[in-house]
Amino acid sequence: MSRILLITSSPRSTDSLSTRFAHDLARQLAARDASSAVTVRDLSTDPLPHIDDAYIVGRMLPPDARNAKQAQAVELAQALVDELRAADIVVIGSAMTNFGPSTQLRAWFDRVIWPQVTFRYGESGIAGALEGKQVYLVTASGGVFSEGPYAPFDYQSGYLKHLLGFIGMTDIHEVRVEGTVLGAEAVQAAIAKAGRELHALVEQAG
């Protein structure tokens, strides 16, 4: 049985290509095994609050020392971590916003990157605690950032891979849907290319 966690985050919700392809990918991965279970975390329709003092202080306190607001903030983070820890496969849809991921997705990372929970400080340095998962990253952007003159402005792809790797998730495959504001032909070409890459990843996954 494969446990798949699908995370979507585009502010455009169902009109988003990152959301569309992330759903397609999760569905095709799940179809390989009839017993697969897919958990959906839609950060657009159900956004997380940004972290605040209650969360920062609360997670450093023992449970019985937290006030009600701190306890609520930490419980939310713990639920997200438990959801992530339970997954064998993680599919993340991310639409570029001002050269980086959306604040919706960043708010999720701000809660699941948790000292001594999802990463640990040890004698040999920092070690991620969520190893052994397959991650599929579906990124979308209006321009082309994988190559060419705008490549230095891509603060989405590498940043997300760094955050995932920091907590031990280094087996990452990416599908890019880019050039989506460069005209109808460019959009269709981007959709076709992403579809081929998605199909290849599913075939590779077996």
Secondary structure, 3 states (H helix, E strand, C coil): CCEEEEEECCCCHHHCHHHHHHHHHHHHHHCCCCCCEEEEEECCCCCCCCCCHHHHHHCCCCHHHCCHHHHHHHHHHHHHHHHHHHCCEEEEEEECECCECCHHHHHHHHHHCCECCCEEEECCEEEECCCCCEEEEEEEECCCCCCCCCHHHCCCHHHHHHHHHHCCCCEEEEEEEECCCCCHHHHHHHHHHHHHHHHHHHHHHC
